[in-house]
Amino acid sequence: MSTRQMTSQKFDAEALRRGIEERDAATLLGLYAGDAELHVVDHNDQPGHPKIVSGRDAIGAYFADVCGRDMTHTVERLVIGEDGAAFVQACRYPSGAQVRCVAVLDLKDGLITRQSCVQAWDE
């Protein structure tokens, strides 16, 4: 067994799913490293100038906003690798408007160090 395997922690994929689907910002925030970054591309934040949310405090505020919205969140697909993960998230507002997010995660010692997501929603 390598040193890396003995010292690295496993990413908690079920906590990610639970945090997303239960809109639990605290659970989600617990999955991020202190110096993590969240990169978001959507119609407001284009690929050349994505929204970059840096550090746990800012990421916590971002998730508090998203999780506080009246909408459902469902993880449709989640793939976990040794030092990365990816998921597709479907969201629906009470009006019926839908949002899709595709995210790729960089992982280190069981925590997210960077998340890149592209999201699109009904106009």
C-alpha positions, 0 to 999 in steps of 0.5 A: 500500500502506498503512503498516499493511500494510507494517509488520504481520506475518502471523499464522502459522496453520500454527504454531497448527495445529501447536502445537495438534495436536502439543501443543506449548506452546512453539510456541503460546506463541510466537504470543501478545503479551507482554500477551495475555489468554486468556478461557475459559468452560466449566462451571467458569468461567461467562460472568459470571466467565470464567477470565482468564489474563493475560500470556505466563508465565501463558498458558505455564503454562496451555498446559503443563498442557493440552498435557501431558494424555494426549489428542489435539487436532485443529483442525477449522476455522480461519478467518483475517482481517486482525486476527482469527481463529477456530477449532474444536478437537476433543479426545479423552481415551483414555477416549473423552471428548470436548472441543470448544473454539470460539475467537476470536482478536484479532490485532495485528502477527501475534500473538494479543492476546486469545483468547476460548474456550468449551469443552464436554466430555462428563460 
